[in-house]
């Protein structure tokens, strides 16, 4: 991963307005969580390759490695320790 790459997960995603803004700012959306069926259809249309959860509690059941990596980057600004 390059230093300028950023990943984000999206909770309570709505129709993806914040997600779109993050992408335009250079971030990658790795997963989304939205309970409303209509909004999930909109998200699935615009982000067909992004995992989409109907219940935010299911995110914890998702890909553990990518969640840990995203959290590490968020907390460490993309770097660990003295890296």
GIGIHU-V307757 format. One record per helix or strand of 3 or more residues. SS is the DSSP state (~ for helix, > for strand). FROM is the first residue (numbers start at 1). LEN is the number of residues. If there is no record, write none. Layout:
SS;FROM;LEN
SS;FROM;LEN
This chain:
>;6;6
~;17;8
>;27;7
~;37;10
>;51;3
~;56;6
~;64;13
